[in-house]
Amino acid sequence: MKLFKKREPQTVEVKGNPLVCPICSNNLFWTRDVFVRKGLFRREWSKTFVCSECTYTFWFWS
């Protein structure tokens, strides 16, 4: 029995436009939610999309 299912990369749209990696022109990404420190006391959640080919990372702030 598999306890952890391997996630597959997916296509992503940002404001209605398909996201394409500027380095390798790939259109499949893994999605990650990251807790980011922005200054001494301020912290926010950020959404990142990691290219499944070259690992170039897009950061999108909420």
N, C-alpha and C positions, 0 to 999 in steps of 0.2 A: 504494500500500500504506500502510495506517495503522499507524504504529509505536506510538502511544499511544491506547488506547481510552478514550473519555470515560466516566467512571463515572456511573452513575445513582443518585440517592438511593433509600434503602430504608427500610422500616419497621423499627423497633427494639423489642425487648422487654428490660425490665430486671426481673429477679427475677420473671418470668412476667407482668408487666404491660406493656401497650403504652405506648410513650413518645409523648406528645402535647405539642406546643409550648404553653406557657402564654400566649404573646403572640398567636399567630395561629391556634391549634388545628390546625395542620398535623401530619401524622404521617409525613412523609418526611424523612430525615436523611442527611447525608454523615458518614462515620466517619473520624476522624483519631486517630492515636497521636502523643502529644506528650511530649517529654522535658522535665520541669519541674524547676527548681531550687527546693528547699525548705530554705533556710538556706544557710550558708556552704559546707558540704561535702556535704550530703545532696541526692541527685537521684533522681527516680523517673519511671517512665512513667505517663502518664495517658491515659485514653481519652476523647475528646470526640465529641459528636454535634452537628452543626451543622444547624439547620433549613434546609431547601432554599428556604423562602419568605422568612423575615425575618432569617435568619442568627443567631438566638438560639442560644447555645452552652451545652450541658450538659457539665459536667466530672465524671468518675468516677475516683476514685483506686483503685489496686489494693489 
